């Protein structure tokens, strides 16, 4: 009988080693899944950008053949924002445009999402587009205080937003009252 126990005793460490390896792999795969909410967050933000356009009026004479939603800096939306190209705003088909440098952004952008990768330059970027009818949006801190029009804010299990209505008016944009009422903060 002694050999049976000895043989089984030697098989347990192999089994335990296998279990230990499995337990070491599970936390890694859980961390990979934890990265997924960032993607879901930007899918939600892409949908919010589209919904926000329904509550903004651009001045007459600023109509173009396409409604350009532009992304300046690092694109965290990935392909999720491309789905908006199947939709329209004010009867115009949406086109998504991406820019690495602010100098490349032009007047055809109706919405400009400024990525936090441009945080060091945000004040000069906003100054350059302050008088153009461009709805500037970002999720970086203090964006609306620095002159951005809409700033996404992270809340508990939801995304809120602040609106700089004074800057919107100076850009010739009119934000509908229901959207202003939904904002967590409105800067006049």
Residue pairs with C-beta under 8 A, 6 or more apart in sequence:
38 76
39 78
39 80
41 159
42 76
42 77
42 78
42 80
42 81
43 77
43 80
44 159
45 77
45 139
45 152
45 159
46 77
46 80
46 81
46 83
46 84
48 152
48 159
48 161
49 69
49 81
49 84
49 111
49 113
49 137
50 84
50 87
50 89
50 94
52 135
52 137
52 150
52 161
52 179
53 67
53 89
53 110
53 111
53 135
54 89
55 175
55 176
55 178
55 179
56 135
56 168
56 173
56 174
56 175
56 176
56 179
57 173
57 174
57 175
57 176
58 90
58 110
58 133
58 172
58 173
59 133
59 172
59 173
62 110
62 133
62 172
63 90
63 92
64 92
64 108
64 110
65 92
66 92
66 93
66 94
66 95
66 108
67 88
67 89
67 90
67 92
67 93
67 94
67 95
67 110
68 94
68 95
68 96
68 97
68 108
68 109
68 110
68 111
69 81
69 84
69 94
69 95
69 96
69 97
69 109
69 110
69 111
69 113
70 96
70 97
70 98
70 99
70 105
70 109
70 111
70 112
70 113
71 77
71 81
71 96
71 97
71 98
71 99
71 112
71 113
71 115
72 99
72 102
72 105
72 112
72 113
72 114
72 115
72 118
72 125
73 99
73 100
73 114
73 115
73 116
73 117
73 118
74 115
74 116
74 117
75 81
75 98
75 115
76 115
77 113
81 96
82 96
84 94
84 96
85 93
85 94
85 95
85 96
86 94
87 93
87 94
88 94
89 110
97 108
97 109
99 105
102 118
102 121
102 124
102 125
102 128
105 112
105 129
107 132
107 134
109 134
110 133
110 134
110 135
111 134
111 135
111 137
112 129
112 134
112 135
112 136
112 137
113 137
113 138
114 122
114 125
114 126
114 136
114 137
114 138
114 140
114 143
114 148
115 138
116 138
116 139
116 140
118 125
119 140
122 138
122 140
122 143
122 146
122 148
123 146
123 147
126 136
126 146
126 147
126 148
126 167
127 147
129 136
129 171
130 147
130 167
130 170
130 171
131 170
131 171
131 172
132 171
133 171
133 172
133 173
134 171
135 149
135 150
135 168
135 171
135 173
136 143
136 147
136 148
136 149
136 150
136 167
137 148
137 149
137 150
137 151
137 152
138 148
138 150
138 151
138 152
139 151
139 152
139 153
139 154
140 151
142 151
143 151
143 162
144 150
144 151
144 162
144 163
144 164
144 167
144 185
144 187
145 164
145 187
147 164
147 167
148 164
148 167
149 163
149 164
149 167
149 168
149 171
149 173
150 161
150 162
150 163
150 164
151 161
151 162
151 164
152 159
152 160
152 161
153 159
153 160
153 161
153 162
153 184
154 160
155 184
160 183
160 184
161 182
161 183
161 184
162 183
162 184
162 185
162 186
162 187
163 175
163 179
163 180
163 183
163 185
163 186
163 187
164 187
165 175
165 180
165 186
165 187
165 188
166 187
166 188
167 187
168 174
168 175
180 186
